[in-house]
């Protein structure tokens, strides 16, 4: 499962808000809602987040193993 927990920590560390994401990066409010809900977003969105926050992908998302196997 992909978690956006690092995103919120990175935003806090960089003093950024969801408003910052929307205004500086053109991230839509519906995408911000998807991030808050832990839903999937596009790789273009992840790329934009890294650019806006000047960080690496690992500062945005983390993969957390679940008990489910495929």
C-alpha positions in Angstrom: 0.0 0.0 0.0 1.3 3.5 -0.9 1.2 6.0 2.0 1.4 9.7 1.7 2.5 10.2 5.3 6.0 11.5 4.2 4.3 14.2 2.1 2.6 15.7 5.1 5.9 15.7 7.1 7.8 17.2 4.2 5.1 19.9 3.8 5.4 20.7 7.5 9.2 20.8 7.3 9.1 23.1 4.3 6.3 25.3 5.7 4.0 24.4 2.8 0.2 24.1 2.8 -2.3 22.5 0.5 -2.9 26.0 -0.8 0.8 26.1 -1.7 0.4 23.0 -3.7 -2.6 24.4 -5.5 -1.3 27.8 -6.3 2.4 27.1 -6.9 2.0 23.7 -8.6 -1.4 23.8 -10.1 -2.5 20.7 -8.1 -6.3 20.6 -8.2 -8.4 20.6 -5.1 -9.7 17.1 -6.1 -6.2 15.8 -6.2 -5.4 17.3 -2.8 -8.6 15.5 -1.6 -7.3 12.2 -3.1 -4.0 12.6 -1.4 -5.7 13.3 2.0 -7.8 10.2 1.5 -4.8 8.1 0.6 -6.1 7.4 -2.9 -4.0 6.9 -6.0 -2.7 9.9 -8.0 -0.8 10.0 -11.2 2.9 9.9 -11.6 2.6 13.4 -13.1 1.2 14.6 -9.8 4.0 12.9 -7.9 6.5 14.6 -10.2 4.8 18.0 -9.7 4.9 17.5 -5.9 8.6 16.8 -6.0 9.2 19.9 -8.0 7.0 22.1 -5.8 8.6 20.9 -2.6 12.1 20.5 -4.1 12.4 17.0 -2.7 12.7 13.3 -3.7 9.9 10.8 -4.3 10.8 9.2 -1.0 9.9 12.5 0.7 6.4 12.1 -0.7 5.4 8.5 -0.6 6.4 5.2 1.1 5.4 1.7 0.3 3.9 -0.1 3.3 3.5 -3.9 3.1 0.2 -5.3 4.0 -0.7 -8.8 5.1 -2.2 -9.5 1.7 -0.2 -11.5 -0.8 -1.0 -11.8 -4.5 
